[in-house]
Amino acid sequence: MPHPDDIESSQRLTAERAWEDANAWLLRIHSGMMTEEERREFSAWRTSDPAHEAQFRQAEHFWQTLNRLAGQVQRDSPVTAHRSPNESLSVPSSPPLPSRWRGWGMAVAASLLLATLGFSLWPSVDYWLADYHTRPGEQTSLSLADGSVVHLNTQSALSVSLTPDRRSLSLKQGEALFEVAHDPVRPFEVAVGSGVVRAIGTVFNIDRHGRDTVISVLDGTVRVLRRDHSVDVHAGSRIIIEDGGRVTHPEPVSLPGVTAWRRHELVFDQMPLQEIVTELNRYRGDTLFIVDARLRAQQLSGSVSLDDPVQSLALLQRAAPFRTIQLMPYLTILTR
């Protein structure tokens, strides 16, 4: 029987996805570049579930409210087209922004940043209350008093409590690689989401920047504890604690891919462009947002540098040609 927490989490996830889809459709509609096929897709999406219609109406009202507020704050929003970051790639530059967007510029940016991105640009209270945290693009390493070392990736937050009989850590958000010093008397435990990862003398990576929590083991074994059951994960394997609460079975994982962020690289194999952009956004000072559904789903393989966001975006444009429209200094739209 599903746990009440799992049911609530699943309902919340469904509502969040409908809200994101509604905002993406609104942005596409007001772009002036919506095709007939996309109009049919939008109509099918809107009528397929009453929740879709409700979220669309709510998002539409939210945008209109923000637009009115934007008009009061700034009558002439400076919105300009943005050319390809690397002219040698011969990627078509963006056309002038349609005039109908000019009055929506600030509303579009605000709605996406506040709603579609789920407040991701504003760290949570837990982030600021954590013992250690990293800024966008920042990575750091921590040497703990017990001899263990923790490597924190970008936009991560960690709290640490070491006592004579236990080592308790909590990864509030983000990603971390743990090199655990052997101490059979004091278990090393990392609380993350609704689970606890327990290890004695091992190396493992926890990634919790999205909806799911991915636990990958590089050396040794960890035991993942959740409610009334546990799962042992051995070196070369990973498990996923899904947002709805389900824990997957251990599966093989590419360890070089897991640790690519330590080399300041993003490695992807048949990964949808949406997921690649989501990863890059963690390291950028601004935010990339894809409005085209087919572009979001396009799968790519390769690697890009996390230290050079401009060049990384240019390489992606070479593999999956798209245009960029810079709505605001902190928001860039990707579209076909």
KAPEUR-V182439 format. One record per pair of residues at least 4 apart in sequence whose ideal C-beta (glycine too) atoms are under 8 Angstrom apart, sorted by the first residue. I is the first residue (numbers start at 1). J is the second residue. If there is no record, write none. Layout:
I;J  I;J
This chain:
2;6  2;7  3;7  3;227  3;245  4;8  5;9  5;194  5;245  6;10  6;244  6;245  6;246  7;11  8;12  9;13  9;243  9;244  9;245  10;14  10;244  10;245  11;15  12;16  13;17  13;211  13;243  13;244  14;18  14;51  15;19  15;51  15;55  16;20  16;118  17;21  18;22  18;49  18;51  18;52  18;55  19;23  19;55  19;58  19;59  19;115  19;116  20;24  20;116  20;118  21;25  21;45  21;52  21;55  22;26  22;52  22;55  22;56  22;58  22;59  22;60  23;27  23;59  23;111  23;112  23;115  23;116  24;28  24;116  24;291  24;293  25;29  25;42  25;45  25;46  25;56  26;30  26;56  26;59  26;60  26;63  27;31  27;108  27;112  27;289  27;291  27;333  28;33  28;34  28;38  28;42  28;291  28;292  29;34  29;42  30;100  30;101  30;104  30;108  31;98  31;101  31;291  31;333  31;335  32;98  32;100  32;101  33;98  33;335  34;38  34;39  34;42  35;39  36;40  37;41  38;42  38;293  39;43  40;44  41;45  41;293  42;46  43;47  44;48  45;52  46;52  46;53  46;56  47;52  47;53  48;52  49;53  50;54  51;55  52;56  53;57  54;58  55;59  56;60  57;61  58;62  59;63  59;111  59;115  60;64  61;65  62;66  62;111  62;115  63;67  63;104  63;107  63;108  63;111  64;68  64;107  65;69  66;70  66;106  66;107  66;110  66;111  67;71  67;103  67;104  67;106  67;107  68;72  69;73  69;107  70;74  70;77  70;103  70;105  70;106  70;107  70;110  71;75  71;103  73;106  74;106  77;102  77;103  77;105  77;106  79;97  79;101  79;102  79;105  79;327  79;328  80;97  80;326  81;93  81;94  81;95  81;96  81;97  81;325  81;326  82;93  82;94  82;324  82;325  82;326  82;332  83;87  83;93  83;94  83;324  84;89  84;91  84;92  84;93  84;314  84;317  84;324  85;310  85;311  85;313  85;314  85;317  85;324  86;91  86;310  86;311  86;314  86;317  89;314  89;317  89;318  91;314  91;317  91;318  91;321  91;322  91;323  92;321  92;323  93;323  94;323  94;324  94;325  95;323  97;101  97;102  97;105  97;325  97;327  100;104  101;105  101;108  101;327  104;108  105;109  105;327  105;328  106;110  106;328  107;111  108;112  108;327  108;331  109;113  109;327  109;328  109;330  109;331  110;114  111;115  111;116  112;116  112;117  112;287  112;289  112;331  113;117  113;121  113;287  113;330  113;331  114;119  116;289  117;121  117;287  117;289  120;281  121;287  121;330  123;127  123;128  123;133  123;155  123;157  123;173  124;128  124;172  124;173  125;129  126;130  126;157  126;172  126;173  127;133  127;157  127;172  127;173  128;133  129;159  130;157  130;158  130;159  130;170  130;172  131;158  131;159  131;160  132;140  132;142  132;152  132;157  132;158  132;159  132;160  133;152  133;156  133;157  133;158  133;172  134;138  134;139  134;140  134;152  134;153  134;154  134;155  134;156  134;157  134;174  135;154  135;155  136;154  136;155  136;282  136;283  136;284  136;285  137;154  137;283  137;284  137;285  137;306  138;154  139;151  139;152  139;153  139;154  139;261  139;262  139;264  140;151  140;152  141;149  141;150  141;151  141;152  142;149  142;150  142;151  142;152  142;158  142;160  143;147  143;148  143;149  144;148  144;149  144;150  144;160  144;162  144;167  144;181  145;162  146;162  146;167  146;181  146;183  146;186  146;188  147;181  148;167  148;178  148;179  148;180  148;181  148;188  149;178  149;179  150;158  150;160  150;169  150;176  150;177  150;178  150;179  151;176  151;177  151;178  151;179  151;262  152;156  152;158  152;174  152;175  152;176  153;174  153;175  153;176  153;177  153;261  153;282  154;174  154;175  154;261  154;282  154;283  154;306  155;173  155;174  155;209  155;282  156;171  156;173  156;174  156;175  156;176  156;209  157;171  157;172  157;173  157;174  158;169  158;170  158;171  158;172  158;174  158;176  159;169  159;170  159;172  160;168  160;169  161;167  161;168  161;169  162;167  162;168  163;167  163;168  164;186  165;185  165;186  166;186  166;187  166;189  167;183  167;186  167;187  167;188  167;189  168;189  168;191  169;178  169;188  169;189  169;190  169;191  170;190  170;191  170;192  171;176  171;190  171;191  171;192  171;206  171;208  173;208  173;209  174;208  174;209  175;205  175;206  175;207  175;208  175;209  175;261  176;190  176;205  176;206  177;203  177;204  177;205  177;218  177;259  177;262  178;188  178;190  178;199  178;202  178;203  178;204  178;205  178;206  179;203  180;188  180;199  180;200  180;201  180;202  180;203  180;204  180;220  181;188  181;201  182;200  182;201  183;188  183;200  183;201  184;200  187;198  187;199  187;200  188;198  188;199  188;200  189;196  189;197  189;198  189;199  190;196  190;197  190;199  190;206  191;195  191;196  192;196  192;197  192;206  192;208  192;213  192;215  192;241  193;208  193;213  193;241  194;226  194;227  194;241  194;245  195;213  195;224  195;225  195;226  195;241  195;247  196;224  196;225  196;226  197;204  197;206  197;215  197;222  197;223  197;224  197;225  198;222  198;223  198;224  198;225  199;204  199;220  199;221  199;222  199;223  200;220  201;220  202;217  202;219  202;220  202;221  202;222  202;235  203;217  203;218  203;219  203;220  204;215  204;216  204;217  204;218  204;219  204;220  204;222  204;233  205;214  205;215  205;216  205;217  205;218  205;258  205;259  206;213  206;214  206;215  207;213  207;214  207;215  207;216  208;213  208;214  209;282  210;278  211;242  211;243  212;240  212;241  212;242  212;243  213;240  213;241  214;238  214;239  214;240  215;222  215;224  215;233  215;238  215;239  215;240  215;241  216;237  216;238  216;253  216;255  216;258  217;221  217;222  217;233  217;234  217;235  217;236  217;237  217;238  218;235  218;236  218;255  218;258  218;259  219;235  220;234  220;235  221;232  221;233  221;234  221;235  222;232  222;233  223;230  223;231  223;232  223;233  224;230  224;231  224;232  224;233  224;239  224;241  224;247  225;230  226;230  226;231  226;241  226;247  229;247  231;239  231;247  231;249  231;250  232;250  233;237  233;238  233;239  233;250  234;250  236;252  236;253  236;255  237;250  237;251  237;252  237;253  238;250  238;251  238;252  238;253  238;258  239;247  239;248  239;249  239;250  239;251  240;247  240;248  241;245  241;246  241;247  242;246  242;247  242;248  253;257  253;258  254;258  254;267  254;269  255;259  256;260  256;267  257;267  257;269  259;263  260;265  260;266  260;267  260;303  261;265  261;266  261;306  264;305  264;306  264;307  265;303  265;304  265;305  265;306  266;276  266;279  266;280  266;303  266;304  266;305  266;306  266;312  267;302  267;303  268;275  268;276  268;279  268;300  268;301  268;302  268;303  269;301  270;299  270;300  270;301  271;275  271;276  271;299  271;300  271;301  272;276  272;296  272;297  272;298  272;299  273;277  273;290  273;295  273;296  273;297  273;298  273;299  273;300  273;316  273;320  274;278  274;290  274;296  274;297  275;279  276;280  276;300  276;316  277;281  277;288  277;289  277;290  277;316  277;334  278;282  279;283  280;284  280;288  280;304  280;306  280;309  280;312  280;313  281;287  281;288  283;306  283;309  284;288  284;309  285;330  286;329  286;330  286;331  286;332  287;330  287;331  287;332  288;313  288;332  288;334  289;331  289;332  289;333  289;334  290;295  290;296  290;322  290;333  290;334  290;335  291;295  291;333  291;334  291;335  292;296  292;322  292;334  292;335  292;336  293;297  294;298  294;336  295;320  295;322  295;334  295;335  295;336  298;320  300;316  300;319  300;320  302;315  302;319  304;311  304;312  304;315  304;316  305;311  305;312  306;312  308;312  309;313  310;314  311;315  312;316  313;317  313;324  314;318  315;319  316;320  316;322  317;321  317;322  317;324  321;336  322;334  322;335  322;336  323;334  323;335  323;336  324;332  324;333  324;334  325;332  325;333  325;335  326;331  326;332  326;333  327;331  327;332  327;333
